[in-house]
Amino acid sequence: MGRASRSKDERVPSSAELQRESTKLYRQYSQQRNEQRCKANGRQSIRTYPHSPYGCK
């Protein structure tokens, strides 16, 4: 009983929070990859990531 109330206070991140965090990290990662690819190609690569808000202009 005491153990259950203690783990509540410890504030374990929920799966939704973990999902949000990993999504954020993945977005940063794909943005960096997208920018590198843009510089390498020297042209637009928006079509490469149609679902992404990032792209070279």
C-alpha positions in Angstrom: 0.0 0.0 0.0 2.7 2.5 1.0 4.7 1.5 -2.0 1.9 2.2 -4.5 1.4 5.8 -3.2 5.2 6.4 -3.3 5.5 5.3 -7.0 2.7 7.8 -7.8 4.7 10.6 -6.3 7.8 9.6 -8.2 6.0 10.7 -11.4 6.8 8.0 -14.0 6.4 9.4 -17.5 3.4 8.0 -19.3 3.7 6.3 -22.7 2.0 9.3 -24.3 4.7 11.6 -22.9 7.4 9.2 -24.1 5.8 9.1 -27.5 5.7 12.9 -27.7 9.4 13.2 -26.7 10.6 10.6 -29.2 8.5 12.3 -31.9 10.1 15.6 -31.1 13.6 14.1 -31.2 12.8 12.4 -34.5 11.6 15.7 -36.0 14.8 17.4 -35.1 16.8 14.5 -36.5 14.9 14.5 -39.8 15.2 18.3 -40.1 19.0 18.0 -39.8 19.1 15.2 -42.3 16.8 17.2 -44.6 19.0 20.3 -44.4 22.2 18.3 -45.1 20.6 16.7 -48.1 19.5 20.1 -49.3 22.9 21.5 -49.1 24.4 18.4 -50.8 21.9 18.5 -53.6 21.8 22.3 -53.9 18.1 22.2 -54.7 14.7 21.8 -53.2 14.0 18.6 -51.4 10.5 19.4 -50.1 9.1 16.4 -52.1 11.4 14.1 -50.1 9.5 14.9 -46.9 5.9 15.7 -48.0 4.6 15.0 -44.5 7.3 17.2 -42.9 7.0 21.0 -42.2 10.7 21.4 -43.2 12.1 21.6 -46.6 14.6 23.7 -48.6 13.4 26.8 -50.2 
